[in-house]
Amino acid sequence: MDRRVKQIGSVTVRVVRRAAIAIVGTVVVLAGVAMLVLPGPGLLTIIGGLAILALEFPFARRWLERIKELIRKALEKAKSWWRRKRPPTDPPATL
């Protein structure tokens, strides 16, 4: 009987944890979506909500990995653009 109670308790804890993560993550993502038109850091909030959801859900992990890759590519592109736009380090030769 004691083993059954532990199993039921273990399952209940997992279900409650998963439900809590789903609710909190969804609320944070929805707040981020609202912040896209309202003042606030909408994209960062959406990413934070996905990070919360990624604790339990594989779809959120995949989306988060895609976003990370997009950010990496954008940063590399920005760095290369910045390097091209800087003035030369050597002063021009004067005659």
C-alpha positions, 0 to 999 in steps of 0.5 A: 500500500505504501508503494502505491501511495508513493507512485501516485504522489510521484505522478501527481508531482510530475503532472502538477509541475508540468502543468505549472510550467505550461501555465507560467510559460504560456502566460509569459509568451502571451505577455511578450506577444502583447508587448509587441504592440505595447511598451516593453521588451516583447521579443525578450519576453517571448524568448523567456517564455519559450525558455520556461516552456523548454523545461518540459516541452520538446517543441519549445526546445526546438523553437529556442534552438532555432531562435538561438541560431538566428541570433548567432547568424544576425550577430555575425552579420552585424559584426562583419558589417561593422568591420567594413564600415569602420574607417581605416586605421592608418592615416592617409598619406599626405604629399 
